[in-house]
Amino acid sequence: MNALSPAWSSFWSEAREIDILDVAARLGCKLKKSGSDYLSSCPLGCASEDGFVVTPSKQIFLCRPSGASGDVVDMVCHVHGSTKTEALEFITGHNRPDRNQGETPEEQEAREQRRLEAQYRAVEIQAEREREREERLKRDEEAVAAILERALPFPDSYAERYMKEGRGVTLPKRMTRDLRFVLSLDYFGYPDAEAKKLEPLASLPAMVALIRNPAADIVGLHLTYLDPEIPRKWRPIGDSARNKPKKFRKVVEKLTGSMIRLGVITETLVIGEGIETTGAFFQMGLAPDDASFGVAMSLGNLCGGSTQTVEHRSKKDANGNPSRTMNGIPDPAKPGVILPEHVRSVILLGDGDSDQVTTRAALLTGARRYANEGRTASICMADPGADFNDMLKGWRG
């Protein structure tokens, strides 16, 4: 083929002018916007969830697990396993300039068969992934219902004892309407570093918190597993790198935008990452008299995302490269907790025992996001080296 001929130059130009998002959709991608990118699972099956990234502003793609990347032609080659010429035909919808020159009927038939097989394979993979997603959500929904059916009221329970004796926090009944206690709940984890599947490791008492979306619907549960002998968090056994004391049960795919409500949300809201630290802030009497309280469950959900990241001033990653932190400019596509419209004032709580550059950059991003929504936003940081629960219990630096 003569790549410099006018016909071929036009063929390549036509393909590269077609929107990569349109081509990705034809390949079977179910794209979700995230900042300047669009995320999907990989139609070839490499990446589940959001590991397949399309950036329309640059007309490029990246499949994170496989490392495949490039322009729209490379994307089709990756998914279909085709040649670049076959990818050009798929993108443009018509044959290469010299398609019928020197190609036998058998070669034409074989080429068409390869194209059809690649399309069928992509459809089958997406259908199977959708079935798995629906089955997973159904299992989570059934698990949430089963847990709530067995749950006991929070007052006078072992979970309340954990908060009082283990954390020094006494919550009035008006703040515990969405808290529950379960006497025995299976904890699933990895028994060792080599394990590939989750296994039941223990049956434990647990504090259960309802997670609600902006419309106040229950969309999941936050589970804090407790030591059955001492009123404290359970210390997981097995693979410590992967097993954590807190777990989520979800009836939606992602809990972003949702929060735990410690009572009725008023015009003034104090919101932190955890139940214990937010409760400690209340216990110390640091909040305004008219304040209500919420729990975001993570720093990312508390503050939302930023438009870009910048290099950390001092922290390095495992490869010795500068870590990244938020640039302080909120990304509307990554809102984090979505507050009820009647909330006019927000106080964001920051832990002092986490990396301060990262935490402060995230909180600044969150405060600006709430301010952009027309609310008054402020930040309250715990003492360096501590969180508010440490301060409540008499932490000394």
Helices and strands as residue ranges (DSSP letters): H 6-17, H 20-26, E 32-34, E 37-40, E 52-55, E 60-63, E 69-70, H 72-80, H 84-92, H 105-150, E 152-153, H 158-161, I 162-166, G 173-175, E 179-189, E 199-212, E 218-225, E 246-250, E 260-262, E 268-272, H 275-283, E 291-295, H 299-303, E 309-316, E 322-326, E 345-350, H 356-372, E 376-381, H 388-392
